[in-house]
Amino acid sequence: MNLGPESETVEFKKSTGELKEAAVSICAILNKRKEGTLYFGVENNGDIVGQDIGAKTARDVSHRIYEKIRPIPNISVDVLWDGERRYIRVAFDGKEVPYSSDGRYYMRVSDEDREMTQEQLRDLFYDIGDNSEWENGLTEHTIDDVDNELLVQCHKAGTESGRIKGRYDKENMLSKLRLLVGGNLTNAGNCLLSVHGPVTLRMGLFATDEMVTFLDIKRFQGNMIECIDEAMIFIKKSIRWRVEIPGLRRVEVPEVPEEAIREIVINSFVHARYKNASATPHRISISPGRIEVFNPGRLPSGIVPEEYLGGRHDSDLKNPAIAEFMFRSAVIEAFGTGFRKVLSLCNEKDIRYDYHNDPFGFTFIFFRDPLFTAETVPIPQGSEMEVYRLLQKDDKLTADVIAQLIGRDVRTVFRKIDVLKQKGLIKRDGSTRKGHWAILPAPFNIDTVDRKRRKNSEEDKEQ
């Protein structure tokens, strides 16, 4: 019988002769996950090998663990039987982090126990606060302070993705998602949806990588979702793009995958510490060589982003209510997949990246390629796209004329016209002799103007 792999909450020991090592694993798992299970009589690969168990074995295991770990966690020891062998299961839990074993502190990372440095221990004390207590705290703001248009859009996206059920009901939706209690917005609800600008974002475009001379600087106050949109607008305006035309589609290609940037920006806002958000704002810094995204929060002590690849590390939600709303609204696809997606995209596109934690927060860095050019890839001669462009300029062109212009025979032109019709890019209005081609819009990738900018523009006109 096999119990599966070890993980951040499961550890295997071959026998109770490894009690010292077992106490270390229990301590590390408690510091990371606050609960877990350890088995004696099981190989590292999960195979049950069993062990000799006497009348006092279970009690001795409990006593030894109690002697080594401080503070004392809750422990339950059971002797199990798989039909052939006996083995021991130790279930444990505790919230009085940090835990030590023989006076030393450990942290579980994937399936390993790592002794913590003094710096990591200080970080742990920073990280151990239960942010859900802050999330659930009530503000003075009420349901009337919610950005209604934004909430409607979030409900629509959630409904289309199948993550929100039922018709739009503002109060019911906010209450179910733990963002409204007794008519007042929680801290999480206020950060996500308030019209009063509870979150601060600073954005700077710099002339050099020393980031001393500003080419552009902006300070934005908004709710979290507005800040995410504003950050993406600023970044997309500040980086280099080129146009590629594969087949019939005009594609704008950024120097760093837009999806990767957006994942990091969203991750930054979802996992920040908002208790001190006004004192330490989010920051976007762009220089000739780098794109930096900073948030006033950090990765858990001892963790690096690569450990999220391949599912080796589960997501640590600093703000579970905020993360839940983002998921329900289809802003994020799934919990714990952001870093995995970003690093995969960077590796696929050969984008260099870096990151670092400091006492103030976490910074992710995309390195810009100085050789990236913003040239437009030419339309291939004789292609369907060339025919489409000619018809855009003159919708009365005949197949004979087009054939001469692109250097192909008439039959080839008719085949390309058929392809354009099948793709819904053109259609014939009127007769063959007296009619013309109705040109339908190509699937260009055009950015839409965000809500707040439209609103501001309208207000400027009124003034």
C-alpha positions as CSV (number, residue, x, y, z in Angstrom):
1,M,0.0,0.0,0.0
2,N,1.2,3.5,-0.8
3,L,0.2,6.7,0.9
4,G,1.3,9.0,-1.9
5,P,4.0,11.7,-1.9
6,E,5.3,13.8,0.9
7,S,4.2,17.4,0.9
8,E,4.0,20.6,3.0
9,T,1.6,18.9,5.3
10,V,2.7,15.2,5.1
11,E,5.9,13.6,6.3
12,F,7.1,9.9,6.3
13,K,9.6,8.3,8.7
14,K,10.7,4.7,8.4
15,S,10.6,4.0,12.1
16,T,10.3,5.6,15.5
17,G,14.1,5.5,15.6
18,E,13.8,8.8,13.8
19,L,11.8,10.6,16.5
20,K,14.3,13.5,16.7
21,E,14.0,14.1,12.9
22,A,10.2,13.7,13.3
23,A,10.0,16.5,15.8
24,V,11.9,18.8,13.4
25,S,9.4,17.9,10.6
26,I,6.4,18.5,12.9
27,C,7.8,21.9,14.0
28,A,8.5,22.9,10.4
29,I,5.0,22.0,9.2
30,L,3.4,23.8,12.1
31,N,5.3,26.9,11.3
32,K,4.2,26.8,7.7
33,R,0.7,25.3,7.7
34,K,-0.3,25.1,11.4
35,E,-1.4,21.4,10.9
36,G,-0.2,18.2,9.3
37,T,0.3,14.5,9.5
38,L,3.4,12.4,10.1
39,Y,3.6,8.6,9.7
40,F,6.1,6.1,11.2
41,G,6.6,2.8,9.3
42,V,6.5,4.4,5.9
43,E,9.3,4.9,3.3
44,N,10.0,8.3,1.8
45,N,8.2,7.3,-1.4
46,G,5.0,6.5,0.5
47,D,5.3,2.7,0.7
48,I,4.1,1.2,4.0
49,V,6.8,-1.0,5.4
50,G,5.5,-1.3,8.9
51,Q,7.4,-1.5,12.2
52,D,7.3,-3.3,15.6
53,I,4.8,-1.6,17.9
54,G,4.6,-2.4,21.6
55,A,2.0,-1.6,24.2
56,K,3.6,1.7,25.1
57,T,4.9,2.8,21.6
58,A,2.1,5.3,20.9
59,R,2.4,6.9,24.4
60,D,6.2,7.1,24.1
61,V,5.9,8.9,20.7
62,S,3.6,11.5,22.3
63,H,5.9,12.1,25.2
64,R,9.0,12.5,23.1
65,I,7.3,15.0,20.8
66,Y,5.9,16.9,23.8
67,E,9.5,17.0,25.3
68,K,11.0,18.5,22.1
69,I,8.5,21.0,20.7
70,R,7.7,24.3,22.2
71,P,5.0,25.6,22.6
72,I,3.3,22.2,22.9
73,P,0.9,21.5,19.9
74,N,-2.2,19.4,19.8
75,I,-1.1,15.8,19.0
76,S,-3.1,12.6,18.3
77,V,-1.2,9.3,17.8
78,D,-3.0,6.3,16.3
79,V,-1.8,2.8,15.4
80,L,-3.1,1.7,11.9
81,W,-3.2,-1.6,10.1
82,D,-3.1,-1.9,6.3
83,G,-4.0,-5.6,6.3
84,E,-0.4,-6.8,6.5
85,R,1.6,-4.3,8.6
86,R,1.1,-1.9,11.5
87,Y,2.2,1.7,11.2
88,I,1.7,4.9,13.2
89,R,-0.1,8.1,12.3
90,V,0.6,11.3,14.2
91,A,-1.9,14.1,13.5
92,F,-1.0,17.5,14.9
93,D,-2.1,21.1,14.8
94,G,-1.4,24.4,16.5
95,K,-1.8,28.2,16.0
96,E,0.9,29.5,18.4
97,V,3.5,30.0,15.7
98,P,6.5,30.0,15.8
99,Y,7.3,26.5,17.1
100,S,10.8,25.2,18.0
101,S,12.3,21.8,18.3
102,D,15.1,21.6,20.9
103,G,15.3,25.4,20.8
104,R,15.7,25.6,17.0
105,Y,13.2,26.9,14.5
106,Y,12.4,25.3,11.1
107,M,10.2,26.0,8.1
108,R,8.5,23.5,5.8
109,V,9.3,24.2,2.1
110,S,7.7,21.7,-0.3
111,D,8.7,18.4,1.3
112,E,11.8,19.7,3.1
113,D,12.5,21.0,6.6
114,R,14.8,24.1,6.6
115,E,16.3,25.6,9.7
116,M,15.5,29.3,9.8
117,T,18.1,32.0,10.0
118,Q,17.7,35.0,12.3
119,E,16.5,37.1,9.4
120,Q,14.0,34.5,8.4
121,L,12.8,34.2,12.0
122,R,12.2,38.0,12.1
123,D,10.4,37.7,8.8
124,L,8.2,35.0,10.3
125,F,7.1,37.2,13.2
126,Y,6.1,39.7,10.5
127,D,4.2,37.1,8.5
128,I,2.4,35.3,11.3
129,G,-0.3,37.9,11.9
130,D,-3.7,36.6,10.7
131,N,-4.6,39.1,8.0
132,S,-8.1,37.7,7.8
133,E,-8.7,39.5,11.1
134,W,-7.9,42.8,9.3
135,E,-9.9,41.8,6.2
136,N,-13.0,41.2,8.3
137,G,-12.7,44.4,10.3
138,L,-15.5,46.9,9.6
139,T,-15.0,50.4,8.1
140,E,-17.2,53.4,8.4
141,H,-18.0,53.1,4.7
142,T,-21.4,51.6,3.7
143,I,-22.9,49.9,0.7
144,D,-23.5,53.4,-0.8
145,D,-19.7,53.9,-1.1
146,V,-19.3,50.9,-3.5
147,D,-18.5,51.6,-7.2
148,N,-21.7,50.3,-8.6
149,E,-20.6,50.2,-12.2
150,L,-17.5,48.3,-11.3
151,L,-19.4,45.8,-9.2
152,V,-21.9,45.1,-12.1
153,Q,-18.9,44.4,-14.4
154,C,-17.4,42.0,-11.8
155,H,-20.8,40.2,-11.5
156,K,-21.1,39.9,-15.3
157,A,-17.6,38.5,-15.6
158,G,-18.2,36.0,-12.7
159,T,-21.5,35.0,-14.2
160,E,-20.0,34.4,-17.7
161,S,-17.3,32.3,-16.2
162,G,-19.7,30.2,-14.1
163,R,-18.2,31.3,-10.8
164,I,-21.1,33.5,-9.7
165,K,-24.7,32.1,-9.7
166,G,-27.9,34.0,-9.8
167,R,-29.1,37.5,-10.8
168,Y,-27.3,40.6,-9.7
169,D,-28.1,41.6,-6.1
170,K,-25.7,44.1,-4.8
171,E,-26.2,43.5,-1.1
172,N,-26.5,39.8,-1.3
173,M,-23.3,39.5,-3.5
174,L,-21.2,41.6,-1.1
175,S,-22.5,39.7,2.0
176,K,-21.9,36.3,0.5
177,L,-18.3,37.3,-0.4
178,R,-17.7,38.6,3.2
179,L,-17.2,42.2,2.0
180,L,-20.3,43.7,3.7
181,V,-21.5,43.0,7.3
182,G,-24.5,44.8,8.8
183,G,-24.5,47.4,6.2
184,N,-20.8,48.4,6.5
185,L,-18.0,47.5,4.2
186,T,-15.2,45.3,5.6
187,N,-11.6,46.4,5.1
188,A,-11.4,44.0,2.2
189,G,-14.6,45.3,0.6
190,N,-13.4,48.9,1.0
191,C,-10.0,48.1,-0.7
192,L,-11.6,46.2,-3.5
193,L,-14.6,48.4,-4.4
194,S,-14.8,51.7,-2.6
195,V,-15.1,55.0,-4.5
196,H,-12.9,56.8,-2.0
197,G,-9.5,55.7,-3.3
198,P,-8.3,53.6,-0.4
199,V,-5.2,52.2,-2.3
200,T,-2.2,54.2,-3.4
201,L,-0.2,53.4,-6.6
202,R,2.9,55.3,-7.7
203,M,4.3,54.9,-11.2
204,G,7.5,56.2,-12.7
205,L,9.2,56.1,-16.1
206,F,13.0,56.7,-15.7
207,A,15.6,57.9,-18.1
208,T,18.3,55.5,-16.8
209,D,18.5,52.3,-14.8
210,E,19.7,54.2,-11.8
211,M,16.1,55.5,-11.6
212,V,17.0,59.1,-10.6
213,T,15.7,61.2,-13.5
214,F,12.0,61.0,-14.2
215,L,10.5,61.0,-17.7
216,D,7.0,60.6,-16.3
217,I,5.7,60.2,-12.8
218,K,2.1,59.5,-11.7
219,R,0.4,59.0,-8.3
220,F,-3.0,57.3,-8.4
221,Q,-5.6,56.8,-5.7
222,G,-8.3,54.2,-6.3
223,N,-9.7,50.9,-5.3
224,M,-7.7,47.8,-5.9
225,I,-9.3,46.9,-9.3
226,E,-8.9,50.5,-10.6
227,C,-5.2,50.4,-9.5
228,I,-4.7,47.2,-11.4
229,D,-6.2,48.7,-14.6
230,E,-4.2,51.9,-14.1
231,A,-0.9,50.0,-13.6
232,M,-1.5,48.0,-16.8
233,I,-2.3,51.2,-18.8
234,F,0.9,52.9,-17.6
235,I,3.0,49.8,-18.3
236,K,1.6,49.2,-21.8
237,K,2.1,52.8,-22.7
238,S,5.7,52.8,-21.5
239,I,7.1,49.6,-23.1
240,R,8.0,48.7,-26.7
241,W,5.6,46.9,-29.1
242,R,5.9,45.6,-32.6
243,V,3.3,44.5,-35.1
244,E,3.3,41.1,-36.6
245,I,0.8,39.9,-39.3
246,P,0.7,36.1,-39.3
247,G,-2.0,35.2,-41.9
248,L,-4.9,37.5,-41.7
249,R,-4.5,38.7,-38.1
250,R,-2.6,41.9,-37.1
251,V,-1.0,41.2,-33.7
252,E,0.7,43.7,-31.5
253,V,3.5,42.0,-29.6
254,P,5.0,43.5,-26.5
255,E,8.7,43.1,-25.5
256,V,7.5,41.2,-22.3
257,P,4.4,39.0,-22.5
258,E,1.4,41.2,-21.5
259,E,-0.1,38.2,-19.7
260,A,3.0,37.7,-17.5
261,I,3.0,41.4,-16.6
262,R,-0.7,41.4,-15.7
263,E,-0.3,38.2,-13.5
264,I,2.5,39.9,-11.5
265,V,0.5,43.1,-11.2
266,I,-2.6,41.3,-10.0
267,N,-0.5,39.1,-7.7
268,S,1.0,42.3,-6.2
269,F,-2.4,43.7,-5.2
270,V,-3.9,40.4,-4.1
271,H,-1.1,39.4,-1.8
272,A,-0.1,42.8,-0.4
273,R,-0.4,43.9,3.3
274,Y,-3.0,46.5,3.4
275,K,-2.7,47.4,7.1
276,N,0.1,49.7,6.1
277,A,-0.9,50.3,2.5
278,S,-1.1,54.1,2.9
279,A,2.4,54.2,4.4
280,T,4.0,51.9,1.8
281,P,2.2,52.2,-1.6
282,H,2.4,49.9,-4.5
283,R,5.0,51.0,-7.1
284,I,5.6,50.5,-10.8
285,S,9.1,51.6,-12.0
286,I,10.2,51.4,-15.6
287,S,13.7,52.2,-16.8
288,P,15.5,51.4,-20.1
289,G,16.6,48.0,-18.8
290,R,13.9,46.9,-16.3
291,I,10.2,46.8,-15.4
292,E,9.8,46.6,-11.6
293,V,6.6,45.8,-9.8
294,F,6.7,46.3,-6.0
295,N,4.0,45.5,-3.4
296,P,4.0,46.1,0.4
297,G,3.9,42.4,1.2
298,R,6.3,39.5,0.8
299,L,6.6,35.9,0.0
300,P,6.6,33.6,3.0
301,S,10.0,33.2,4.7
302,G,12.3,30.8,2.8
303,I,10.2,30.7,-0.3
304,V,11.3,31.6,-3.8
305,P,8.9,31.9,-6.9
306,E,10.5,28.9,-8.7
307,E,9.0,26.7,-5.9
308,Y,5.5,27.4,-7.3
309,L,6.5,25.7,-10.6
310,G,5.1,22.2,-11.1
311,G,2.9,22.6,-8.0
312,R,5.8,22.1,-5.6
313,H,4.4,24.8,-3.3
314,D,0.8,25.8,-2.5
315,S,-0.4,29.3,-2.5
316,D,-0.3,31.3,0.7
317,L,-3.2,33.7,0.8
318,K,-2.5,36.8,2.9
319,N,-5.9,38.1,2.0
320,P,-8.3,35.2,1.5
321,A,-11.5,37.4,1.1
322,I,-9.8,39.6,-1.5
323,A,-8.5,36.5,-3.4
324,E,-11.9,34.9,-3.3
325,F,-13.5,38.0,-4.8
326,M,-10.9,38.2,-7.5
327,F,-11.4,34.5,-8.4
328,R,-15.2,34.8,-8.4
329,S,-14.9,37.9,-10.7
330,A,-12.6,36.0,-13.1
331,V,-9.8,38.4,-12.5
332,I,-7.6,35.5,-11.5
333,E,-7.9,32.0,-13.0
334,A,-7.0,29.8,-10.0
335,F,-5.3,30.1,-6.6
336,G,-1.6,29.5,-6.6
337,T,-1.0,29.5,-10.4
338,G,0.2,33.1,-11.0
339,F,3.9,32.6,-10.5
340,R,3.8,29.3,-12.3
341,K,2.2,31.0,-15.4
342,V,4.6,34.0,-15.2
343,L,7.8,31.9,-15.0
344,S,6.6,29.6,-17.7
345,L,5.9,32.5,-20.0
346,C,9.3,34.1,-19.3
347,N,11.1,30.8,-19.9
348,E,9.2,30.3,-23.1
349,K,9.9,33.8,-24.5
350,D,13.5,33.9,-23.0
351,I,12.7,36.8,-20.8
352,R,15.1,37.3,-17.9
353,Y,13.6,38.0,-14.5
354,D,14.6,38.6,-10.9
355,Y,12.9,39.2,-7.5
356,H,13.7,40.0,-3.9
357,N,12.1,40.4,-0.5
358,D,13.1,43.2,1.8
359,P,11.6,44.5,5.1
360,F,9.2,46.6,3.2
361,G,7.8,44.3,0.5
362,F,8.4,42.1,-2.5
363,T,9.7,43.3,-5.9
364,F,9.5,41.3,-9.2
365,I,11.7,42.5,-12.1
366,F,11.4,41.8,-15.8
367,F,14.5,42.6,-17.7
368,R,13.9,44.4,-21.1
369,D,15.7,43.2,-24.2
370,P,17.7,46.1,-25.7
371,L,17.6,44.3,-29.1
372,F,13.8,44.3,-29.2
373,T,12.7,46.3,-32.3
374,A,9.3,48.0,-32.8
375,E,9.2,47.2,-36.5
376,T,6.1,46.2,-38.4
377,V,6.4,42.8,-40.1
378,P,5.5,43.3,-43.8
379,I,2.4,41.8,-45.4
380,P,3.5,38.7,-47.4
381,Q,3.1,39.4,-51.2
382,G,0.2,37.5,-52.7
383,S,-1.3,36.6,-49.4
384,E,-5.0,36.9,-48.3
385,M,-4.0,39.9,-46.2
386,E,-2.7,41.7,-49.2
387,V,-5.9,41.1,-51.1
388,Y,-7.8,42.3,-48.0
389,R,-5.7,45.5,-47.8
390,L,-6.3,46.2,-51.6
391,L,-10.0,45.9,-51.1
392,Q,-9.9,48.2,-48.2
393,K,-8.4,50.9,-50.4
394,D,-10.8,50.2,-53.3
395,D,-13.9,48.1,-52.7
396,K,-14.7,47.9,-56.5
397,L,-11.6,46.1,-57.6
398,T,-12.1,43.2,-59.9
399,A,-10.4,39.8,-59.6
400,D,-8.5,40.6,-62.9
401,V,-7.1,43.8,-61.5
402,I,-6.2,42.3,-58.2
403,A,-4.4,39.4,-60.0
404,Q,-2.2,42.0,-61.8
405,L,-1.5,43.9,-58.6
406,I,-0.3,40.9,-56.6
407,G,1.3,39.0,-59.4
408,R,-1.0,35.9,-59.2
409,D,-3.5,34.4,-61.7
410,V,-7.2,35.0,-61.4
411,R,-8.1,31.6,-60.1
412,T,-5.7,32.1,-57.2
413,V,-7.3,35.5,-56.5
414,F,-10.8,33.8,-56.4
415,R,-9.5,31.2,-53.9
416,K,-8.1,34.0,-51.6
417,I,-11.4,35.9,-51.9
418,D,-13.3,32.7,-50.9
419,V,-11.0,32.4,-47.8
420,L,-11.7,36.1,-46.9
421,K,-15.5,35.5,-47.2
422,Q,-15.3,32.3,-45.1
423,K,-13.4,34.2,-42.4
424,G,-16.1,36.9,-42.4
425,L,-13.8,39.6,-43.5
426,I,-15.6,40.6,-46.7
427,K,-19.0,40.1,-48.4
428,R,-20.4,41.0,-51.7
429,D,-23.1,43.7,-51.9
430,G,-25.0,43.9,-55.1
431,S,-24.4,42.2,-58.4
432,T,-21.1,40.9,-59.8
433,R,-20.9,43.7,-62.3
434,K,-22.4,46.7,-60.4
435,G,-21.8,45.7,-56.8
436,H,-18.9,46.2,-54.5
437,W,-17.1,44.5,-51.6
438,A,-18.3,45.3,-48.1
439,I,-15.2,45.3,-46.0
440,L,-15.8,44.0,-42.4
441,P,-13.3,44.9,-39.6
442,A,-10.3,42.7,-39.2
443,P,-9.7,41.3,-35.8
444,F,-7.2,44.0,-34.7
445,N,-6.0,44.1,-31.1
446,I,-7.2,47.6,-30.1
447,D,-7.1,48.7,-26.5
448,T,-10.3,50.1,-25.1
449,V,-10.3,53.2,-23.0
450,D,-10.8,52.5,-19.3
451,R,-13.9,53.7,-17.4
452,K,-12.3,56.3,-15.2
453,R,-10.6,58.0,-18.1
454,R,-13.9,58.2,-20.0
455,K,-15.5,59.7,-17.0
456,N,-12.8,62.2,-16.4
457,S,-12.9,63.2,-20.1
458,E,-16.6,63.8,-19.9
459,E,-16.2,65.9,-16.7
460,D,-13.5,68.0,-18.4
461,K,-15.8,68.7,-21.4
462,E,-18.6,69.9,-19.0
463,Q,-16.2,72.2,-17.3
